Amino acid sequence: MTTSMAINIGQIGKGQFGSKILSKLKNLDVDIKWIVGSKDKWWLKDKVDWVIIATPNEFHYEQSKHFLSRGINVFCEKPAAFNSQAVEELYSLADKNKCKFYVDDVLFYEDIEDTNYFLYKKWGSKFSNIIDRIAYHHFYLIGEKVNYKLDYKLNLLENKSLVKQFTLVFGDEEFKFDYNFDWYKQKEHNILSTNDKDALETMLDTVVTGKANYNDNRKRSIFATKLSEELKEKLYGKIAIVGAGIYGTTAALKLSNRGYLVDLFEAKDEILSATSAINQYRVHRGYHYPRSKETIISCRDNEKEFKRYYAGAIIDNVEHYYAIASEDSSTSAREYLHVLDECELEWMMVDPLPGCDLTVRVKESLYCPKTLKLICEQRLYGCNINVILNHKVENIDNLKGYNYTIISTYSSLNDFDKNKLDYQYELCEKPLFKLPDEYLNKSVVVMDGPFMCFDPYSTTKLHAAGNVVHAIHNSNIGTDAEIPPSYKKLLNKGVIKNPKFTNVPRFIESAKKFFPDIEKAEHVGSMFTIRTVLPNKDDTDERPTVVRFEDNVIYLFSGKVGNCVEAAEEIVTKIY
């Protein structure tokens, strides 16, 4: 099979389906210019005629939107989004920019034995979303037969996590759907391979050469998405999440990708606007926690998945240094190197900072909070997650009709927990400085004690400063944070210039020993938030993430930012 002209192709996705697509593209007269994985910098790739998107479902909307906005034709694995409105938006964007958008419909190029009976039995993942993985294709096929009208009656025959059997009756026409992902025998389906051409190859050739019926694809894919939306609540259920920080947001995305409908409640007017937006923006690999091997290993093992999942927000052009102070350090230089080697963390020795016995350069990353927020906003929309802002949930008993409720409110976890636990609450100041030019694109942490750190602030030329002692304006252990009334107006308000209360002079004074030119630093402003950690962990400084189940309520206590994907997967594993 050959096309009439060479076409430039770019592809995102190297997984099972991505590899299958590549094998078919190689049989066509196309020029594959680039192939990247979902964690690679796909948004920076050269312009091509067509971009093939074969990444995890929750990435489809943002990736399709990016290339369609640039006037590049897009073929996207199904579904393009879990939200029919988002799918319609992508087709409209293609129209606006005079390019083409096509959603995978490979079964349209196959032969079906009976289009009123759809059978698919195969052993699959325990966490398979059957509706988006298989049923979507079948919904796509029946759209024309029912005139794209969602006027039907659902009859549930069997509804388990891995088995979905149901009928849909549209007027006088009945369709039966029989799906079993717990099937250990030979795969069964009613797709007939009587076509002498490979269906996937035929579809790709038809799409990229401009021969496809793009309008038909549009009507069918929107219909299939709408029908999928409506059925998911009945076949999977609905989940409420309270708190739209990075942990709550990531849990929402992962659950939506597994078929659940999700309502995400946030008391503030934006997502990721409290503690998620006020920290050092470091994606920890464990270098910061030499007294807790558990924390090191957790950070190290979860960093890769966080960077894959939120690749677009990752900043990798920064030099990262960790130093062990000569005095008052809880860890010696020798002990520090030993634990790094023991935990298989890379390091390179450099000239030590003043007042330090050791300084090493390491491999670590930062993230841009603004970009992270934008990515999350796009994914939440594409995943059909209902984000309810400016809504303070007063009591979880008020949340009726949900299969599960997840509490991810960090410092206010006890507002919902009947078994109130003790936490250590720290009212923290996070100053922003304009440092001398020699600090540009450098992150420096002095350890292991009451010392300083400086990290580049997002993509600006500023640095966010941390101080183990002086950053904390108030601290208490108990079931609630004790916040001095005069500080309440400062909390989670972003950067405040010339704040009424600040420990910046103490920051500067304590830093002089290690950063002789620090007095040249210009204080731009400070951010204030409540940091919450488990109590009585000062000896080890461990930072665990805790997922606790009590019947159908899940309490999610967040540790390090980089562990949010693992926590979300743990929730999925336990409730699916």
Buried (B, 14 or more C-beta within 10 A) or exposed (E): EEBEEEBBBBBBBBEEBBEBBBEBBEEBBBEBBBBBBBBBEBBEBEEBBBBBBBBBBBBBBBBBBBBBEEEBBBBBBBBBBBBBBBBBBBBEBBEEBEBBBBBBBBBBBBEBEEEEBBBBBBBBEEBBBBBBBBBBBBBBBBBEEBEBEEEBEEEEEEEEBBBBBBBBBBEEEBBBBBBBBBBEEEEEBBBEEEEEEBBBBBBBBBBBBEEBEBEEBBBBBBBBBBBBBBBBBEBBBBBBBBBBBBBBBBBBBBBBBBBBBBBBBBBBEBBBBBBBBBBBBBBBBBBBBBBBBEBBBBBBBBBBBBBBBBBBBBBEEBBBBBBBBBEEBBBBBEBBBEBBEEBEBEBEEEEBBEBBBBBBBBEBBBBBBBBBBBBBBBBBBBBBBBBBBEBEBEEBEEBEEBBBBBBBBBBBBBBBBEEEBBBBBBBBBBBBBBBBEEBEEBBBBBBBBBBBBBBBBBEEEBBBBBBBEBBBBBEBEBEBBEBEEEBEEBBBEEBBEEBEBBBBEEBBEBBBBBBEEBEEBEBBBBBBBBBBBBBEBEEBBBBBBEBBEEEEBBBBBBBBBBBBBBBBBBBBEEBB
